[in-house]
Amino acid sequence: MSEPSPVALKLKALGIDDEAIIEKIVALGATSIEDLDGLTETDLITVGIPVLKARKLAAHLLEASEDDL
C-alpha cells in the first residue's frame, strides 16, 4: 500500500475522510497542499461535500491562504 499524498493527509486533517471525495479533489488538479487554497465552495460541493461543511472548509482554506501572505 502506498503512502497517502500530502493533499490527502491535509484533507483528512481538515475532516475530509471520504477517499472518493479526496480522489475527486485530486482529479480537480490539487497536487500540493498549496493547490487546496484555490478550491472554492462550489468545487467542494461538486465533489460531494455537504453545503455547510463546504462553506466552513472554503472559509478555512481562504483564511489559511491569507495568513501565508
C-alpha positions as CSV (number, residue, x, y, z in Angstrom):
1,M,0.0,0.0,0.0
2,S,1.4,3.4,-0.9
3,E,1.8,6.4,1.4
4,P,-1.0,8.9,1.3
5,S,-0.2,12.1,-0.6
6,P,0.3,15.4,1.3
7,V,-3.0,16.5,-0.2
8,A,-4.8,13.5,1.2
9,L,-3.2,14.0,4.6
10,K,-4.2,17.7,4.8
11,L,-7.8,16.9,3.7
12,K,-8.0,14.2,6.4
13,A,-6.6,16.7,9.0
14,L,-9.4,19.1,7.9
15,G,-12.0,16.4,8.5
16,I,-12.4,15.0,4.9
17,D,-12.1,11.3,5.4
18,D,-14.0,10.0,2.3
19,E,-11.5,8.6,-0.1
20,A,-13.8,9.1,-3.1
21,I,-14.0,12.9,-2.2
22,I,-10.2,13.1,-1.8
23,E,-9.8,11.4,-5.2
24,K,-12.2,13.9,-6.8
25,I,-10.3,16.8,-5.3
26,V,-7.0,15.5,-6.6
27,A,-8.8,15.0,-10.0
28,L,-9.6,18.7,-10.0
29,G,-5.8,19.3,-10.1
30,A,-4.8,19.5,-6.4
31,T,-1.3,18.0,-6.4
32,S,0.0,20.1,-3.5
33,I,-1.3,21.5,-0.3
34,E,-0.9,25.0,-1.8
35,D,-3.4,23.9,-4.5
36,L,-6.1,23.5,-1.9
37,D,-6.1,27.3,-1.5
38,G,-7.7,27.5,-5.0
39,L,-10.7,25.4,-4.2
40,T,-14.0,27.2,-4.0
41,E,-17.1,26.4,-2.1
42,T,-18.7,25.3,-5.4
43,D,-15.8,23.0,-6.1
44,L,-16.2,21.4,-2.7
45,I,-19.9,20.9,-3.1
46,T,-19.4,19.5,-6.6
47,V,-17.1,16.7,-5.2
48,G,-19.7,15.7,-2.7
49,I,-19.0,17.7,0.5
50,P,-22.3,18.9,2.2
51,V,-23.0,22.6,1.7
52,L,-22.4,23.8,5.3
53,K,-19.2,21.8,5.6
54,A,-18.1,23.1,2.2
55,R,-18.6,26.7,3.4
56,K,-16.7,26.1,6.5
57,L,-13.8,24.4,4.7
58,A,-13.7,27.0,2.0
59,A,-13.5,29.8,4.6
60,H,-10.8,27.9,6.5
61,L,-8.8,27.5,3.3
62,L,-9.2,31.1,2.4
63,E,-8.1,32.2,5.9
64,A,-5.1,29.9,5.7
65,S,-4.2,31.3,2.3
66,E,-4.4,34.9,3.6
67,D,-2.2,34.0,6.6
68,D,0.5,33.0,4.1
69,L,0.6,36.5,2.6
